[in-house]
Amino acid sequence: MADDRTARTPLVIVNTGDGKGKTTAALGLLLRAAGRGWKVIMLQFIKAETSNYGEHRAARRLGIEIVPLGAGFTWQSDNIEHDRALARRCWELCKEKIASGEYDLVALDELTYPLNFGWLDIEEVLQVLRDRPRHVHIVITGRNAPQQLIEFADTVTEMRAVKHAYKSGIRAQPGIEF
């Protein structure tokens, strides 16, 4: 555990917008914090439990904990109730990890989606963030961050899509998009 916990001002950081890089930025913070000896974790709401993307492979090598708990792209799902239950299960684990005080930085990847779908209550989420241990930083990613979350957060970055190779017919590539 880091020894500088008492000197911290715990932050809530939100990476949102329609551009690429929200999760990647959160991963960068996890890497930076781990380099400082902090205990870090990323919990992923959308990526399937069986995910083995580049970030998962690198995290295992670096000893960084990433927990994918979703079922893929939920807005294309044939079983919304199942996805809703997975989001709730992921949120329960998030609450446990945050409240434990074991982690210095907790990333809630793609949390905005279950909030926007109405699967999680924004007031409950904000209360958990308010009640977290005093040393715990939180990073939240996903498109269309709810206004209440934006107002609550200490730092909000909006990724803006200017140009993307996908629009030119170039498919997603290992090491770049996943």
Secondary structure, DSSP 8 states (H G I E B T S, - for coil): --S-GGG----EEEEESSSS-HHHHHHHHHHHHHHTT--EEEEEEEEETT---HHHHHHHHHT-EEEEEE-S-GGG-S-HHHHHHHHHHHHHHHHHHHHH---SEEEEETTHHHHHTTSS-HHHHHHHHHHS-TT-EEEEE-SS--HHHHHH-SEEEE---S--GGGGT----TTTT-
